Amino acid sequence: MAAVKKKEKTKAAIGSANDAAAYEIGALSKRDRCIAGIALYLGEGDKSGRNVAFCNADPKAIRFMMGWFRETCGVHEDRFRLSLY
């Protein structure tokens, strides 16, 4: 039971920190999203061959990058492929 309480406390602390960060940062501008996408792609993207790829386990990061590819790079929906490892 102690482990469950510790996990709940940690989850609450993370949620609180996320809320505080969102309040402090505010809404991201189009420029902010562009820069964030470039940074994520440089860190997590595949930069070899003709295709581009983004590899991450966080659904929020994947959702953000799919939006970034659509908005910034003009990638059409039918060009996305999913691979699970």
N, CA and C atoms as a LAMMPS dump frame, in Angstrom:
ITEM: TIMESTEP
0
ITEM: NUMBER OF ATOMS
255
ITEM: BOX BOUNDS ff ff ff
-5.0000000000000000e+02 5.0000000000000000e+02
-5.0000000000000000e+02 5.0000000000000000e+02
-5.0000000000000000e+02 5.0000000000000000e+02
ITEM: ATOMS id mol type element x y z
1 1 1 N 0.809 -1.2 0
2 1 2 C 0 0 0
3 1 3 C 0.855 1.268 0
4 2 1 N 2.006 1.211 0.641
5 2 2 C 2.887 2.379 0.687
6 2 3 C 3.361 2.75 -0.718
7 3 1 N 3.617 1.729 -1.533
8 3 2 C 4.074 1.982 -2.904
9 3 3 C 2.988 2.685 -3.721
10 4 1 N 1.745 2.297 -3.516
11 4 2 C 0.629 2.919 -4.23
12 4 3 C 0.504 4.384 -3.829
13 5 1 N 0.6 4.668 -2.523
14 5 2 C 0.511 6.053 -2.048
15 5 3 C 1.66 6.888 -2.588
16 6 1 N 2.862 6.307 -2.617
17 6 2 C 4.025 7.022 -3.141
18 6 3 C 3.826 7.339 -4.625
19 7 1 N 3.3 6.361 -5.375
20 7 2 C 3.054 6.561 -6.805
21 7 3 C 2.016 7.661 -7.029
22 8 1 N 0.948 7.665 -6.237
23 8 2 C -0.087 8.691 -6.345
24 8 3 C 0.477 10.072 -6.003
25 9 1 N 1.317 10.136 -4.97
26 9 2 C 1.93 11.404 -4.571
27 9 3 C 2.848 11.93 -5.679
28 10 1 N 3.624 11.03 -6.264
29 10 2 C 4.513 11.411 -7.363
30 10 3 C 3.711 11.896 -8.566
31 11 1 N 2.648 11.188 -8.89
32 11 2 C 1.793 11.566 -10.024
33 11 3 C 1.173 12.945 -9.799
34 12 1 N 0.73 13.208 -8.577
35 12 2 C 0.148 14.512 -8.241
36 12 3 C 1.202 15.619 -8.355
37 13 1 N 2.425 15.342 -7.898
38 13 2 C 3.497 16.336 -7.976
39 13 3 C 3.852 16.652 -9.426
40 14 1 N 3.888 15.62 -10.269
41 14 2 C 4.181 15.826 -11.69
42 14 3 C 3.067 16.64 -12.345
43 15 1 N 1.818 16.316 -12.026
44 15 2 C 0.683 17.069 -12.567
45 15 3 C 0.737 18.528 -12.156
46 16 1 N 1.084 18.769 -10.911
47 16 2 C 1.194 20.137 -10.412
48 16 3 C 2.313 20.896 -11.124
49 17 1 N 3.458 20.235 -11.312
50 17 2 C 4.58 20.855 -12.018
51 17 3 C 4.212 21.144 -13.474
52 18 1 N 3.509 20.216 -14.116
53 18 2 C 3.066 20.433 -15.502
54 18 3 C 2.119 21.624 -15.604
55 19 1 N 1.187 21.724 -14.657
56 19 2 C 0.25 22.849 -14.644
57 19 3 C 0.982 24.171 -14.46
58 20 1 N 1.945 24.21 -13.541
59 20 2 C 2.707 25.431 -13.283
60 20 3 C 3.519 25.825 -14.514
61 21 1 N 4.128 24.841 -15.176
62 21 2 C 4.913 25.131 -16.375
63 21 3 C 4.024 25.644 -17.502
64 22 1 N 2.866 25.029 -17.687
65 22 2 C 1.938 25.467 -18.735
66 22 3 C 1.471 26.896 -18.474
67 23 1 N 1.223 27.216 -17.214
68 23 2 C 0.793 28.576 -16.863
69 23 3 C 1.91 29.575 -17.144
70 24 1 N 3.132 29.224 -16.761
71 24 2 C 4.264 30.133 -16.932
72 24 3 C 4.622 30.335 -18.4
73 25 1 N 4.603 29.253 -19.164
74 25 2 C 4.975 29.336 -20.576
75 25 3 C 3.86 29.931 -21.421
76 26 1 N 2.631 29.543 -21.158
77 26 2 C 1.495 30.022 -21.945
78 26 3 C 1.395 29.263 -23.261
79 27 1 N 0.599 29.784 -24.166
80 27 2 C 0.387 29.148 -25.47
81 27 3 C 1.635 29.3 -26.336
82 28 1 N 1.929 28.264 -27.107
83 28 2 C 3.07 28.319 -28.009
84 28 3 C 2.673 28.993 -29.317
85 29 1 N 3.516 29.889 -29.786
86 29 2 C 3.28 30.525 -31.076
87 29 3 C 3.668 29.547 -32.184
88 30 1 N 3.346 29.904 -33.408
89 30 2 C 3.713 29.062 -34.548
90 30 3 C 5.239 28.921 -34.622
91 31 1 N 5.943 30.003 -34.34
92 31 2 C 7.41 29.987 -34.333
93 31 3 C 7.926 29.056 -33.24
94 32 1 N 7.335 29.133 -32.044
95 32 2 C 7.735 28.259 -30.94
96 32 3 C 7.556 26.792 -31.316
97 33 1 N 6.406 26.476 -31.934
98 33 2 C 6.138 25.093 -32.341
99 33 3 C 7.147 24.636 -33.395
100 34 1 N 7.507 25.53 -34.301
101 34 2 C 8.476 25.197 -35.342
102 34 3 C 9.826 24.862 -34.712
103 35 1 N 10.28 25.707 -33.797
104 35 2 C 11.569 25.482 -33.136
105 35 3 C 11.53 24.204 -32.301
106 36 1 N 10.449 23.983 -31.58
107 36 2 C 10.328 22.768 -30.766
108 36 3 C 10.354 21.524 -31.649
109 37 1 N 9.682 21.568 -32.785
110 37 2 C 9.676 20.438 -33.711
111 37 3 C 11.054 20.155 -34.271
112 38 1 N 11.781 21.206 -34.614
113 38 2 C 13.145 21.023 -35.115
114 38 3 C 14.013 20.372 -34.048
115 39 1 N 13.898 20.864 -32.806
116 39 2 C 14.696 20.313 -31.711
117 39 3 C 14.351 18.841 -31.463
118 40 1 N 13.056 18.517 -31.448
119 40 2 C 12.655 17.121 -31.254
120 40 3 C 13.137 16.243 -32.399
121 41 1 N 13.02 16.746 -33.612
122 41 2 C 13.46 15.961 -34.763
123 41 3 C 14.969 15.726 -34.727
124 42 1 N 15.733 16.753 -34.364
125 42 2 C 17.18 16.587 -34.281
126 42 3 C 17.56 15.57 -33.208
127 43 1 N 16.8 15.54 -32.118
128 43 2 C 17.102 14.612 -31.043
129 43 3 C 16.544 13.218 -31.241
130 44 1 N 15.371 13.097 -31.843
131 44 2 C 14.664 11.811 -31.912
132 44 3 C 14.369 11.349 -33.332
133 45 1 N 14.739 12.145 -34.328
134 45 2 C 14.402 11.804 -35.703
135 45 3 C 15.483 11.015 -36.404
136 46 1 N 15.08 10.311 -37.445
137 46 2 C 16.005 9.569 -38.292
138 46 3 C 16.388 10.483 -39.448
139 47 1 N 17.658 10.693 -39.614
140 47 2 C 18.14 11.631 -40.605
141 47 3 C 18.941 10.95 -41.718
142 48 1 N 18.575 9.726 -42.039
143 48 2 C 19.277 9.005 -43.098
144 48 3 C 18.285 8.553 -44.158
145 49 1 N 18.768 8.42 -45.362
146 49 2 C 17.907 7.932 -46.445
147 49 3 C 16.93 8.981 -46.94
148 50 1 N 15.964 8.533 -47.744
149 50 2 C 14.975 9.434 -48.34
150 50 3 C 13.806 9.723 -47.42
151 51 1 N 13.521 8.834 -46.481
152 51 2 C 12.384 8.987 -45.582
153 51 3 C 12.797 9.728 -44.316
154 52 1 N 11.821 10.311 -43.664
155 52 2 C 12.062 10.893 -42.349
156 52 3 C 11.296 10.048 -41.336
157 53 1 N 11.819 9.985 -40.128
158 53 2 C 11.185 9.177 -39.098
159 53 3 C 11.362 9.858 -37.75
160 54 1 N 10.417 9.599 -36.868
161 54 2 C 10.482 10.095 -35.5
162 54 3 C 10.185 8.924 -34.595
163 55 1 N 11.058 8.685 -33.637
164 55 2 C 10.932 7.518 -32.766
165 55 3 C 10.865 7.983 -31.309
166 56 1 N 9.731 7.704 -30.648
167 56 2 C 9.558 8.109 -29.258
168 56 3 C 8.43 7.286 -28.659
169 57 1 N 8.499 7.019 -27.358
170 57 2 C 7.469 6.228 -26.683
171 57 3 C 6.363 7.093 -26.089
172 58 1 N 6.548 8.401 -26.053
173 58 2 C 5.571 9.301 -25.442
174 58 3 C 4.497 9.685 -26.466
175 59 1 N 3.234 9.299 -26.23
176 59 2 C 2.162 9.618 -27.185
177 59 3 C 2.009 11.118 -27.434
178 60 1 N 2.268 11.938 -26.415
179 60 2 C 2.157 13.394 -26.607
180 60 3 C 3.229 13.905 -27.564
181 61 1 N 4.439 13.363 -27.458
182 61 2 C 5.523 13.764 -28.362
183 61 3 C 5.213 13.321 -29.789
184 62 1 N 4.686 12.118 -29.94
185 62 2 C 4.33 11.617 -31.275
186 62 3 C 3.219 12.469 -31.878
187 63 1 N 2.201 12.775 -31.083
188 63 2 C 1.089 13.611 -31.551
189 63 3 C 1.607 14.991 -31.968
190 64 1 N 2.497 15.573 -31.142
191 64 2 C 3.061 16.879 -31.471
192 64 3 C 3.819 16.821 -32.796
193 65 1 N 4.661 15.798 -32.948
194 65 2 C 5.471 15.715 -34.162
195 65 3 C 4.635 15.45 -35.404
196 66 1 N 3.582 14.663 -35.271
197 66 2 C 2.705 14.456 -36.431
198 66 3 C 2.074 15.778 -36.837
199 67 1 N 1.629 16.576 -35.864
200 67 2 C 1.099 17.899 -36.162
201 67 3 C 2.156 18.803 -36.768
202 68 1 N 3.375 18.7 -36.252
203 68 2 C 4.477 19.515 -36.763
204 68 3 C 4.784 19.162 -38.214
205 69 1 N 4.837 17.85 -38.517
206 69 2 C 5.083 17.433 -39.899
207 69 3 C 3.972 17.936 -40.822
208 70 1 N 2.722 17.891 -40.354
209 70 2 C 1.603 18.385 -41.174
210 70 3 C 1.715 19.89 -41.382
211 71 1 N 1.843 20.621 -40.27
212 71 2 C 1.786 22.088 -40.297
213 71 3 C 3.038 22.719 -40.901
214 72 1 N 4.194 22.28 -40.473
215 72 2 C 5.443 22.929 -40.868
216 72 3 C 6 22.377 -42.172
217 73 1 N 5.873 21.072 -42.362
218 73 2 C 6.484 20.435 -43.532
219 73 3 C 5.49 20.107 -44.638
220 74 1 N 4.19 20.268 -44.368
221 74 2 C 3.174 19.998 -45.375
222 74 3 C 3 18.522 -45.697
223 75 1 N 3.284 17.652 -44.734
224 75 2 C 3.141 16.211 -44.96
225 75 3 C 1.659 15.836 -44.927
226 76 1 N 1.206 15.172 -45.976
227 76 2 C -0.19 14.759 -46.081
228 76 3 C -0.425 13.525 -45.215
229 77 1 N -1.647 13.378 -44.742
230 77 2 C -2.031 12.298 -43.827
231 77 3 C -1.674 10.902 -44.343
232 78 1 N -1.828 10.676 -45.627
233 78 2 C -1.57 9.327 -46.159
234 78 3 C -0.081 8.98 -46.26
235 79 1 N 0.783 9.916 -45.9
236 79 2 C 2.227 9.664 -45.919
237 79 3 C 2.758 9.117 -44.597
238 80 1 N 1.934 9.158 -43.545
239 80 2 C 2.372 8.672 -42.239
240 80 3 C 2.327 7.147 -42.192
241 81 1 N 3.34 6.558 -41.542
242 81 2 C 3.406 5.118 -41.322
243 81 3 C 3.746 4.889 -39.851
244 82 1 N 3.24 3.813 -39.314
245 82 2 C 3.47 3.482 -37.922
246 82 3 C 4.218 2.151 -37.828
247 83 1 N 5.246 2.129 -36.996
248 83 2 C 5.972 0.893 -36.724
249 83 3 C 6.109 0.749 -35.231
250 84 1 N 5.797 -0.443 -34.722
251 84 2 C 5.957 -0.742 -33.303
252 84 3 C 7.082 -1.745 -33.132
253 85 1 N 7.904 -1.495 -32.138
254 85 2 C 9.021 -2.39 -31.868
255 85 3 C 8.929 -2.918 -30.478
